[in-house]
Amino acid sequence: MSNKARYVDIGRFFPVFILILMLFCSHDTLLFGTNKNELFISICEIIPFAIIAMTVPYVLSLQFIDTKKMIPILLLVFLPFLSCIVNKESYNNYIYRAAIIIASAFLVLLYDYKRIFHIYNKIMKFLAIWSCVVWLISLLSPEVIELFPVINNSQSLEYHFLGFSNVCYIEGLSRNLSIFREPGVYVIFLVIALIAEIHILDNKKKKLNLIIYCVALFTTFSTAGYILLFILAIYYLFIKHDSKREAVFIIGTIIIGFVMANQFGMLDVLFEKFSYGTNTYGSWLARLSSLTKNIEISFKNPFFGIGRYALYDTTLAVDGTYTSDANTNTILIGSAAYGLLFGGLCLFSCLRFSYVVCGEKILSTVIISLILLAALSNEDMGQNYVYYIIIFLGLFTPSETVEKEIEKKV
């Protein structure tokens, strides 16, 4: 029996609807994640339970579900609860996170990775086009943007709401953040879309799609985004490209993008982040300290971690006048909060996901793994569906070799 036959046929638009809910009604969006209006936050907290309610009948009807898949799901759900009990923390947020994990697992049980990313990339392509158009309008005609309603985030910053994108002027600069709570989060979703476009999907418009994602990423003016895009471009140029003409085309696009970024003075900002005494140095310090401090905490508390709430209150580093509290390393946060087993399982899953989508090619796997892990180190994605979708795809998706062996036996 083929792999596709293991999945329940529940309609063409059902997975589209579920993924739209996961992307738009997420903790990592502005409208539902950092909105000062608590009504939207309450809606966001209901969504994972609604997704579970919609998908559980189909999951239960699967005739060929591997019971071994239940073990990692149970581990990822119950290890945080053990940490919660041991560290005597409030259980409210743990229930919400568990619902996100279960909802993500159910989607992966119902659909293979190619179907999921086919839908994901279509949504991201739409968001990229829309957000780039909105960003261009915000640059050329700010008075038009001012006609749209205002959303205040939890820090009371004002964002103009334009449906599938939001605009905020900070120091006169508009950065593309699409529907997400900040540009750095948008970068993660775009990098995942780029990886899927390069390795998973077989689109006739691959070049055009890659350009759209690259342009959207450039307009975020994110230092981490630029670094990740540069590494992806080098990888695509020397390892993955289908032809020399395609390689030249891609590198030309990247060069044009960097010229544009330089025109807006963003390359100066990029290098300033590594210089002590600049306003942006704290961003670099936060990412570095979220690596070192979380590792230290993980090995001091290997079995149950210190708990997520305790980690929120942990000062990561102090460097002169800079104090870092912003914890951004997704996998290491899980390890420090819930223990080494939780963090190790998530790390293994990301590595195996890269191994599967890269067709078991070691060099490609190493590079894509590093890019994926670096992206997930840019912001805390511990309450995001897409992160756990990658985790479960890494755990559940058979490699090409295994899949061929299965098909031979059927």
Secondary structure by P-SEA (a helix, b strand, c coil): ccccccccccccaaaaaaaaaaaccccccccccccccaaaaaaaaaaaaaaaaacaaaaaacccccaaaaaaaaaaccaaaaaaaaacccaaaaaaaaaaaaaaaaaaaaccaaaaaaaaaaaaaaaaaaaaaaaaaaaccaaaaaabbbbbcccbbbbbbcccbbbbbcccbbbbbcccccaaaaaaaaaaaaaaaaccccccaaaaaaaaaaaaaaacccaaaaaaaaaaaaaaaccccccaaaaaaaaaaaaaaaaaaaaaaaaaaaaacccccccaaaaaaaaaaaaaaaaaaaaacccccccaaaaaaccccccccccccccccaaaaaaaaccaaaaaaaaaaaaaaaaaaacccaaaaaaaaaaaaaaaacccccccaaaaaaaaaaaccccaaaaaaaaaac
